[in-house]
Amino acid sequence: MFQSLTSALVYDEVDVLTGAVFSWCAERRISLRSQEGVSAASAAIDLYLAGYATQDALLAALNDSDSLN
């Protein structure tokens, strides 16, 4: 039971992170596999760990990020 709950949380976190990064890249018409896409993914992980726990919050923070603009 505990393992399935932990797995579900991990999958939810991945969905939040990937959704934000996919949206960020799509808005800019850049490839996820480009250096910019990889940088956005890295920044999204850092932002998630800093407390931006929803896709909308992450996307807004990515849009505001000086290192990605």
PyMOL Python script that loads the backbone (N, CA, C, O; Angstrom):
from pymol import cmd

cmd.read_pdbstr("""\
ATOM      1  N   MET A   1       0.830  -1.198   0.000  1.00  0.00           N
ATOM      2  CA  MET A   1       0.000   0.000   0.000  1.00  0.00           C
ATOM      3  C   MET A   1       0.871   1.258   0.000  1.00  0.00           C
ATOM      4  O   MET A   1       0.662   2.154  -0.818  1.00  0.00           O
ATOM      5  N   PHE A   2       1.839   1.332   0.904  1.00  0.00           N
ATOM      6  CA  PHE A   2       2.695   2.511   0.989  1.00  0.00           C
ATOM      7  C   PHE A   2       3.476   2.724  -0.294  1.00  0.00           C
ATOM      8  O   PHE A   2       3.619   3.857  -0.753  1.00  0.00           O
ATOM      9  N   GLN A   3       3.983   1.647  -0.877  1.00  0.00           N
ATOM     10  CA  GLN A   3       4.759   1.768  -2.105  1.00  0.00           C
ATOM     11  C   GLN A   3       3.896   2.316  -3.235  1.00  0.00           C
ATOM     12  O   GLN A   3       4.365   3.154  -4.005  1.00  0.00           O
ATOM     13  N   SER A   4       2.652   1.868  -3.356  1.00  0.00           N
ATOM     14  CA  SER A   4       1.795   2.365  -4.431  1.00  0.00           C
ATOM     15  C   SER A   4       1.441   3.831  -4.211  1.00  0.00           C
ATOM     16  O   SER A   4       1.311   4.582  -5.177  1.00  0.00           O
ATOM     17  N   LEU A   5       1.284   4.246  -2.966  1.00  0.00           N
ATOM     18  CA  LEU A   5       1.017   5.651  -2.672  1.00  0.00           C
ATOM     19  C   LEU A   5       2.227   6.498  -3.044  1.00  0.00           C
ATOM     20  O   LEU A   5       2.074   7.561  -3.647  1.00  0.00           O
ATOM     21  N   THR A   6       3.423   6.044  -2.693  1.00  0.00           N
ATOM     22  CA  THR A   6       4.653   6.754  -3.038  1.00  0.00           C
ATOM     23  C   THR A   6       4.812   6.835  -4.547  1.00  0.00           C
ATOM     24  O   THR A   6       5.181   7.885  -5.072  1.00  0.00           O
ATOM     25  N   SER A   7       4.540   5.752  -5.246  1.00  0.00           N
ATOM     26  CA  SER A   7       4.643   5.752  -6.711  1.00  0.00           C
ATOM     27  C   SER A   7       3.665   6.733  -7.323  1.00  0.00           C
ATOM     28  O   SER A   7       4.007   7.433  -8.277  1.00  0.00           O
ATOM     29  N   ALA A   8       2.462   6.796  -6.796  1.00  0.00           N
ATOM     30  CA  ALA A   8       1.459   7.724  -7.320  1.00  0.00           C
ATOM     31  C   ALA A   8       1.912   9.164  -7.131  1.00  0.00           C
ATOM     32  O   ALA A   8       1.719   9.997  -8.017  1.00  0.00           O
ATOM     33  N   LEU A   9       2.507   9.461  -5.992  1.00  0.00           N
ATOM     34  CA  LEU A   9       3.000  10.816  -5.769  1.00  0.00           C
ATOM     35  C   LEU A   9       4.122  11.154  -6.734  1.00  0.00           C
ATOM     36  O   LEU A   9       4.179  12.269  -7.252  1.00  0.00           O
ATOM     37  N   VAL A  10       4.991  10.231  -6.976  1.00  0.00           N
ATOM     38  CA  VAL A  10       6.088  10.467  -7.906  1.00  0.00           C
ATOM     39  C   VAL A  10       5.542  10.719  -9.305  1.00  0.00           C
ATOM     40  O   VAL A  10       6.000  11.633  -9.991  1.00  0.00           O
ATOM     41  N   TYR A  11       4.568   9.919  -9.737  1.00  0.00           N
ATOM     42  CA  TYR A  11       3.996  10.114 -11.064  1.00  0.00           C
ATOM     43  C   TYR A  11       3.289  11.456 -11.162  1.00  0.00           C
ATOM     44  O   TYR A  11       3.369  12.119 -12.196  1.00  0.00           O
ATOM     45  N   ASP A  12       2.597  11.868 -10.103  1.00  0.00           N
ATOM     46  CA  ASP A  12       1.945  13.174 -10.103  1.00  0.00           C
ATOM     47  C   ASP A  12       2.976  14.295 -10.216  1.00  0.00           C
ATOM     48  O   ASP A  12       2.753  15.275 -10.927  1.00  0.00           O
ATOM     49  N   GLU A  13       4.090  14.155  -9.526  1.00  0.00           N
ATOM     50  CA  GLU A  13       5.150  15.156  -9.597  1.00  0.00           C
ATOM     51  C   GLU A  13       5.722  15.230 -11.010  1.00  0.00           C
ATOM     52  O   GLU A  13       5.967  16.318 -11.530  1.00  0.00           O
ATOM     53  N   VAL A  14       5.930  14.083 -11.621  1.00  0.00           N
ATOM     54  CA  VAL A  14       6.461  14.041 -12.989  1.00  0.00           C
ATOM     55  C   VAL A  14       5.474  14.701 -13.943  1.00  0.00           C
ATOM     56  O   VAL A  14       5.881  15.441 -14.839  1.00  0.00           O
ATOM     57  N   ASP A  15       4.191  14.445 -13.763  1.00  0.00           N
ATOM     58  CA  ASP A  15       3.184  15.070 -14.621  1.00  0.00           C
ATOM     59  C   ASP A  15       3.220  16.592 -14.504  1.00  0.00           C
ATOM     60  O   ASP A  15       3.128  17.298 -15.507  1.00  0.00           O
ATOM     61  N   VAL A  16       3.354  17.091 -13.282  1.00  0.00           N
ATOM     62  CA  VAL A  16       3.420  18.542 -13.063  1.00  0.00           C
ATOM     63  C   VAL A  16       4.649  19.116 -13.762  1.00  0.00           C
ATOM     64  O   VAL A  16       4.555  20.111 -14.480  1.00  0.00           O
ATOM     65  N   LEU A  17       5.790  18.488 -13.551  1.00  0.00           N
ATOM     66  CA  LEU A  17       7.041  18.976 -14.140  1.00  0.00           C
ATOM     67  C   LEU A  17       7.016  18.915 -15.665  1.00  0.00           C
ATOM     68  O   LEU A  17       7.343  19.896 -16.333  1.00  0.00           O
ATOM     69  N   THR A  18       6.631  17.774 -16.210  1.00  0.00           N
ATOM     70  CA  THR A  18       6.647  17.643 -17.673  1.00  0.00           C
ATOM     71  C   THR A  18       5.612  18.547 -18.323  1.00  0.00           C
ATOM     72  O   THR A  18       5.863  19.115 -19.385  1.00  0.00           O
ATOM     73  N   GLY A  19       4.459  18.682 -17.695  1.00  0.00           N
ATOM     74  CA  GLY A  19       3.434  19.568 -18.259  1.00  0.00           C
ATOM     75  C   GLY A  19       3.920  21.003 -18.373  1.00  0.00           C
ATOM     76  O   GLY A  19       3.698  21.666 -19.385  1.00  0.00           O
ATOM     77  N   ALA A  20       4.579  21.472 -17.335  1.00  0.00           N
ATOM     78  CA  ALA A  20       5.095  22.845 -17.346  1.00  0.00           C
ATOM     79  C   ALA A  20       6.194  23.013 -18.395  1.00  0.00           C
ATOM     80  O   ALA A  20       6.211  24.000 -19.130  1.00  0.00           O
ATOM     81  N   VAL A  21       7.100  22.056 -18.462  1.00  0.00           N
ATOM     82  CA  VAL A  21       8.208  22.157 -19.425  1.00  0.00           C
ATOM     83  C   VAL A  21       7.693  22.020 -20.856  1.00  0.00           C
ATOM     84  O   VAL A  21       8.126  22.764 -21.736  1.00  0.00           O
ATOM     85  N   PHE A  22       6.777  21.082 -21.102  1.00  0.00           N
ATOM     86  CA  PHE A  22       6.188  20.950 -22.445  1.00  0.00           C
ATOM     87  C   PHE A  22       5.525  22.252 -22.867  1.00  0.00           C
ATOM     88  O   PHE A  22       5.705  22.705 -23.998  1.00  0.00           O
ATOM     89  N   SER A  23       4.762  22.855 -21.966  1.00  0.00           N
ATOM     90  CA  SER A  23       4.075  24.114 -22.284  1.00  0.00           C
ATOM     91  C   SER A  23       5.066  25.233 -22.552  1.00  0.00           C
ATOM     92  O   SER A  23       4.905  25.998 -23.503  1.00  0.00           O
ATOM     93  N   TRP A  24       6.091  25.330 -21.714  1.00  0.00           N
ATOM     94  CA  TRP A  24       7.096  26.383 -21.872  1.00  0.00           C
ATOM     95  C   TRP A  24       7.780  26.260 -23.226  1.00  0.00           C
ATOM     96  O   TRP A  24       7.951  27.248 -23.939  1.00  0.00           O
ATOM     97  N   CYS A  25       8.167  25.043 -23.570  1.00  0.00           N
ATOM     98  CA  CYS A  25       8.836  24.818 -24.853  1.00  0.00           C
ATOM     99  C   CYS A  25       7.895  25.072 -26.031  1.00  0.00           C
ATOM    100  O   CYS A  25       8.298  25.671 -27.028  1.00  0.00           O
ATOM    101  N   ALA A  26       6.652  24.624 -25.921  1.00  0.00           N
ATOM    102  CA  ALA A  26       5.685  24.810 -27.008  1.00  0.00           C
ATOM    103  C   ALA A  26       5.419  26.293 -27.254  1.00  0.00           C
ATOM    104  O   ALA A  26       5.321  26.720 -28.405  1.00  0.00           O
ATOM    105  N   GLU A  27       5.301  27.079 -26.187  1.00  0.00           N
ATOM    106  CA  GLU A  27       5.075  28.522 -26.333  1.00  0.00           C
ATOM    107  C   GLU A  27       6.206  29.192 -27.099  1.00  0.00           C
ATOM    108  O   GLU A  27       5.986  30.183 -27.795  1.00  0.00           O
ATOM    109  N   ARG A  28       7.394  28.662 -26.975  1.00  0.00           N
ATOM    110  CA  ARG A  28       8.574  29.251 -27.620  1.00  0.00           C
ATOM    111  C   ARG A  28       8.987  28.523 -28.896  1.00  0.00           C
ATOM    112  O   ARG A  28       9.942  28.912 -29.567  1.00  0.00           O
ATOM    113  N   ARG A  29       8.259  27.470 -29.215  1.00  0.00           N
ATOM    114  CA  ARG A  29       8.547  26.656 -30.399  1.00  0.00           C
ATOM    115  C   ARG A  29       9.992  26.158 -30.404  1.00  0.00           C
ATOM    116  O   ARG A  29      10.710  26.259 -31.399  1.00  0.00           O
ATOM    117  N   ILE A  30      10.381  25.626 -29.266  1.00  0.00           N
ATOM    118  CA  ILE A  30      11.715  25.040 -29.174  1.00  0.00           C
ATOM    119  C   ILE A  30      11.584  23.563 -28.820  1.00  0.00           C
ATOM    120  O   ILE A  30      10.591  23.150 -28.220  1.00  0.00           O
ATOM    121  N   SER A  31      12.555  22.794 -29.180  1.00  0.00           N
ATOM    122  CA  SER A  31      12.568  21.357 -28.923  1.00  0.00           C
ATOM    123  C   SER A  31      12.879  21.068 -27.465  1.00  0.00           C
ATOM    124  O   SER A  31      13.721  21.723 -26.849  1.00  0.00           O
ATOM    125  N   LEU A  32      12.187  20.080 -26.928  1.00  0.00           N
ATOM    126  CA  LEU A  32      12.486  19.638 -25.566  1.00  0.00           C
ATOM    127  C   LEU A  32      13.924  19.152 -25.446  1.00  0.00           C
ATOM    128  O   LEU A  32      14.534  19.250 -24.381  1.00  0.00           O
ATOM    129  N   ARG A  33      14.454  18.634 -26.530  1.00  0.00           N
ATOM    130  CA  ARG A  33      15.805  18.065 -26.504  1.00  0.00           C
ATOM    131  C   ARG A  33      16.899  19.088 -26.811  1.00  0.00           C
ATOM    132  O   ARG A  33      18.085  18.756 -26.814  1.00  0.00           O
ATOM    133  N   SER A  34      16.499  20.313 -27.064  1.00  0.00           N
ATOM    134  CA  SER A  34      17.493  21.359 -27.310  1.00  0.00           C
ATOM    135  C   SER A  34      18.130  21.766 -25.983  1.00  0.00           C
ATOM    136  O   SER A  34      17.649  21.389 -24.914  1.00  0.00           O
ATOM    137  N   GLN A  35      19.193  22.524 -26.057  1.00  0.00           N
ATOM    138  CA  GLN A  35      19.835  23.008 -24.837  1.00  0.00           C
ATOM    139  C   GLN A  35      18.869  23.855 -24.020  1.00  0.00           C
ATOM    140  O   GLN A  35      18.854  23.770 -22.792  1.00  0.00           O
ATOM    141  N   GLU A  36      18.055  24.676 -24.697  1.00  0.00           N
ATOM    142  CA  GLU A  36      17.073  25.494 -23.987  1.00  0.00           C
ATOM    143  C   GLU A  36      16.033  24.627 -23.280  1.00  0.00           C
ATOM    144  O   GLU A  36      15.635  24.919 -22.153  1.00  0.00           O
ATOM    145  N   GLY A  37      15.597  23.560 -23.951  1.00  0.00           N
ATOM    146  CA  GLY A  37      14.620  22.654 -23.355  1.00  0.00           C
ATOM    147  C   GLY A  37      15.176  21.936 -22.137  1.00  0.00           C
ATOM    148  O   GLY A  37      14.491  21.794 -21.124  1.00  0.00           O
ATOM    149  N   VAL A  38      16.412  21.487 -22.237  1.00  0.00           N
ATOM    150  CA  VAL A  38      17.069  20.816 -21.111  1.00  0.00           C
ATOM    151  C   VAL A  38      17.259  21.800 -19.955  1.00  0.00           C
ATOM    152  O   VAL A  38      17.073  21.442 -18.792  1.00  0.00           O
ATOM    153  N   SER A  39      17.624  23.023 -20.277  1.00  0.00           N
ATOM    154  CA  SER A  39      17.787  24.046 -19.236  1.00  0.00           C
ATOM    155  C   SER A  39      16.459  24.336 -18.545  1.00  0.00           C
ATOM    156  O   SER A  39      16.417  24.521 -17.329  1.00  0.00           O
ATOM    157  N   ALA A  40      15.379  24.376 -19.316  1.00  0.00           N
ATOM    158  CA  ALA A  40      14.058  24.605 -18.736  1.00  0.00           C
ATOM    159  C   ALA A  40      13.661  23.453 -17.815  1.00  0.00           C
ATOM    160  O   ALA A  40      13.079  23.679 -16.754  1.00  0.00           O
ATOM    161  N   ALA A  41      13.970  22.235 -18.211  1.00  0.00           N
ATOM    162  CA  ALA A  41      13.662  21.076 -17.371  1.00  0.00           C
ATOM    163  C   ALA A  41      14.435  21.142 -16.056  1.00  0.00           C
ATOM    164  O   ALA A  41      13.885  20.875 -14.988  1.00  0.00           O
ATOM    165  N   SER A  42      15.697  21.494 -16.145  1.00  0.00           N
ATOM    166  CA  SER A  42      16.513  21.618 -14.939  1.00  0.00           C
ATOM    167  C   SER A  42      15.977  22.720 -14.022  1.00  0.00           C
ATOM    168  O   SER A  42      15.884  22.544 -12.807  1.00  0.00           O
ATOM    169  N   ALA A  43      15.630  23.847 -14.620  1.00  0.00           N
ATOM    170  CA  ALA A  43      15.073  24.957 -13.841  1.00  0.00           C
ATOM    171  C   ALA A  43      13.736  24.562 -13.215  1.00  0.00           C
ATOM    172  O   ALA A  43      13.451  24.939 -12.078  1.00  0.00           O
ATOM    173  N   ALA A  44      12.918  23.809 -13.943  1.00  0.00           N
ATOM    174  CA  ALA A  44      11.619  23.382 -13.423  1.00  0.00           C
ATOM    175  C   ALA A  44      11.801  22.488 -12.194  1.00  0.00           C
ATOM    176  O   ALA A  44      11.045  22.602 -11.229  1.00  0.00           O
ATOM    177  N   ILE A  45      12.781  21.616 -12.224  1.00  0.00           N
ATOM    178  CA  ILE A  45      13.045  20.757 -11.057  1.00  0.00           C
ATOM    179  C   ILE A  45      13.452  21.606  -9.865  1.00  0.00           C
ATOM    180  O   ILE A  45      12.960  21.403  -8.755  1.00  0.00           O
ATOM    181  N   ASP A  46      14.350  22.555 -10.092  1.00  0.00           N
ATOM    182  CA  ASP A  46      14.777  23.434  -9.002  1.00  0.00           C
ATOM    183  C   ASP A  46      13.594  24.231  -8.443  1.00  0.00           C
ATOM    184  O   ASP A  46      13.455  24.373  -7.228  1.00  0.00           O
ATOM    185  N   LEU A  47      12.751  24.746  -9.330  1.00  0.00           N
ATOM    186  CA  LEU A  47      11.592  25.522  -8.895  1.00  0.00           C
ATOM    187  C   LEU A  47      10.592  24.654  -8.139  1.00  0.00           C
ATOM    188  O   LEU A  47      10.010  25.091  -7.146  1.00  0.00           O
ATOM    189  N   TYR A  48      10.394  23.426  -8.610  1.00  0.00           N
ATOM    190  CA  TYR A  48       9.490  22.506  -7.922  1.00  0.00           C
ATOM    191  C   TYR A  48       9.986  22.248  -6.502  1.00  0.00           C
ATOM    192  O   TYR A  48       9.207  22.275  -5.549  1.00  0.00           O
ATOM    193  N   LEU A  49      11.263  22.004  -6.372  1.00  0.00           N
ATOM    194  CA  LEU A  49      11.840  21.764  -5.047  1.00  0.00           C
ATOM    195  C   LEU A  49      11.781  23.007  -4.160  1.00  0.00           C
ATOM    196  O   LEU A  49      11.798  22.903  -2.934  1.00  0.00           O
ATOM    197  N   ALA A  50      11.710  24.183  -4.789  1.00  0.00           N
ATOM    198  CA  ALA A  50      11.612  25.438  -4.045  1.00  0.00           C
ATOM    199  C   ALA A  50      10.171  25.757  -3.642  1.00  0.00           C
ATOM    200  O   ALA A  50       9.922  26.751  -2.960  1.00  0.00           O
ATOM    201  N   GLY A  51       9.223  24.916  -4.063  1.00  0.00           N
ATOM    202  CA  GLY A  51       7.847  25.106  -3.605  1.00  0.00           C
ATOM    203  C   GLY A  51       6.816  25.395  -4.669  1.00  0.00           C
ATOM    204  O   GLY A  51       5.633  25.518  -4.350  1.00  0.00           O
ATOM    205  N   TYR A  52       7.214  25.506  -5.913  1.00  0.00           N
ATOM    206  CA  TYR A  52       6.261  25.725  -7.002  1.00  0.00           C
ATOM    207  C   TYR A  52       5.687  24.361  -7.397  1.00  0.00           C
ATOM    208  O   TYR A  52       6.245  23.666  -8.246  1.00  0.00           O
ATOM    209  N   ALA A  53       4.572  23.990  -6.776  1.00  0.00           N
ATOM    210  CA  ALA A  53       4.113  22.601  -6.829  1.00  0.00           C
ATOM    211  C   ALA A  53       2.993  22.336  -7.827  1.00  0.00           C
ATOM    212  O   ALA A  53       2.523  21.202  -7.924  1.00  0.00           O
ATOM    213  N   THR A  54       2.553  23.344  -8.569  1.00  0.00           N
ATOM    214  CA  THR A  54       1.526  23.111  -9.581  1.00  0.00           C
ATOM    215  C   THR A  54       2.087  23.457 -10.959  1.00  0.00           C
ATOM    216  O   THR A  54       3.068  24.191 -11.082  1.00  0.00           O
ATOM    217  N   GLN A  55       1.450  22.917 -11.976  1.00  0.00           N
ATOM    218  CA  GLN A  55       1.911  23.193 -13.334  1.00  0.00           C
ATOM    219  C   GLN A  55       1.824  24.682 -13.647  1.00  0.00           C
ATOM    220  O   GLN A  55       2.735  25.243 -14.255  1.00  0.00           O
ATOM    221  N   ASP A  56       0.732  25.323 -13.234  1.00  0.00           N
ATOM    222  CA  ASP A  56       0.579  26.758 -13.496  1.00  0.00           C
ATOM    223  C   ASP A  56       1.642  27.585 -12.772  1.00  0.00           C
ATOM    224  O   ASP A  56       2.198  28.524 -13.342  1.00  0.00           O
ATOM    225  N   ALA A  57       1.918  27.236 -11.526  1.00  0.00           N
ATOM    226  CA  ALA A  57       2.937  27.971 -10.767  1.00  0.00           C
ATOM    227  C   ALA A  57       4.317  27.779 -11.383  1.00  0.00           C
ATOM    228  O   ALA A  57       5.098  28.725 -11.486  1.00  0.00           O
ATOM    229  N   LEU A  58       4.607  26.553 -11.788  1.00  0.00           N
ATOM    230  CA  LEU A  58       5.899  26.286 -12.422  1.00  0.00           C
ATOM    231  C   LEU A  58       6.039  27.037 -13.740  1.00  0.00           C
ATOM    232  O   LEU A  58       7.078  27.639 -14.010  1.00  0.00           O
ATOM    233  N   LEU A  59       4.998  27.000 -14.554  1.00  0.00           N
ATOM    234  CA  LEU A  59       5.051  27.683 -15.844  1.00  0.00           C
ATOM    235  C   LEU A  59       5.245  29.186 -15.652  1.00  0.00           C
ATOM    236  O   LEU A  59       6.039  29.807 -16.359  1.00  0.00           O
ATOM    237  N   ALA A  60       4.528  29.766 -14.704  1.00  0.00           N
ATOM    238  CA  ALA A  60       4.696  31.199 -14.426  1.00  0.00           C
ATOM    239  C   ALA A  60       6.111  31.501 -13.965  1.00  0.00           C
ATOM    240  O   ALA A  60       6.708  32.490 -14.390  1.00  0.00           O
ATOM    241  N   ALA A  61       6.647  30.652 -13.099  1.00  0.00           N
ATOM    242  CA  ALA A  61       8.017  30.862 -12.609  1.00  0.00           C
ATOM    243  C   ALA A  61       9.038  30.676 -13.730  1.00  0.00           C
ATOM    244  O   ALA A  61      10.023  31.411 -13.795  1.00  0.00           O
ATOM    245  N   LEU A  62       8.814  29.706 -14.608  1.00  0.00           N
ATOM    246  CA  LEU A  62       9.715  29.526 -15.760  1.00  0.00           C
ATOM    247  C   LEU A  62       9.662  30.760 -16.660  1.00  0.00           C
ATOM    248  O   LEU A  62      10.693  31.215 -17.155  1.00  0.00           O
ATOM    249  N   ASN A  63       8.468  31.296 -16.871  1.00  0.00           N
ATOM    250  CA  ASN A  63       8.329  32.489 -17.705  1.00  0.00           C
ATOM    251  C   ASN A  63       9.023  33.689 -17.086  1.00  0.00           C
ATOM    252  O   ASN A  63       9.508  34.565 -17.801  1.00  0.00           O
ATOM    253  N   ASP A  64       9.071  33.733 -15.764  1.00  0.00           N
ATOM    254  CA  ASP A  64       9.714  34.847 -15.058  1.00  0.00           C
ATOM    255  C   ASP A  64      11.201  34.648 -14.843  1.00  0.00           C
ATOM    256  O   ASP A  64      11.896  35.572 -14.421  1.00  0.00           O
ATOM    257  N   SER A  65      11.695  33.460 -15.123  1.00  0.00           N
ATOM    258  CA  SER A  65      13.090  33.129 -14.849  1.00  0.00           C
ATOM    259  C   SER A  65      14.039  33.905 -15.761  1.00  0.00           C
ATOM    260  O   SER A  65      13.961  33.812 -16.986  1.00  0.00           O
ATOM    261  N   ASP A  66      14.936  34.672 -15.137  1.00  0.00           N
ATOM    262  CA  ASP A  66      15.920  35.447 -15.888  1.00  0.00           C
ATOM    263  C   ASP A  66      16.898  34.551 -16.638  1.00  0.00           C
ATOM    264  O   ASP A  66      17.373  34.910 -17.716  1.00  0.00           O
ATOM    265  N   SER A  67      17.195  33.400 -16.076  1.00  0.00           N
ATOM    266  CA  SER A  67      18.189  32.521 -16.711  1.00  0.00           C
ATOM    267  C   SER A  67      17.674  31.859 -17.973  1.00  0.00           C
ATOM    268  O   SER A  67      18.463  31.343 -18.764  1.00  0.00           O
ATOM    269  N   LEU A  68      16.348  31.863 -18.179  1.00  0.00           N
ATOM    270  CA  LEU A  68      15.783  31.224 -19.365  1.00  0.00           C
ATOM    271  C   LEU A  68      15.344  32.221 -20.430  1.00  0.00           C
ATOM    272  O   LEU A  68      15.007  31.820 -21.543  1.00  0.00           O
ATOM    273  N   ASN A  69      15.343  33.459 -20.122  1.00  0.00           N
ATOM    274  CA  ASN A  69      14.857  34.473 -21.077  1.00  0.00           C
ATOM    275  C   ASN A  69      15.969  35.115 -21.841  1.00  0.00           C
ATOM    276  O   ASN A  69      15.723  35.984 -22.678  1.00  0.00           O
TER     277      ASN A  69
END
""", "prot")
cmd.dss("prot")
cmd.show_as("cartoon", "prot")
cmd.util.cbc("prot")
cmd.orient("prot")
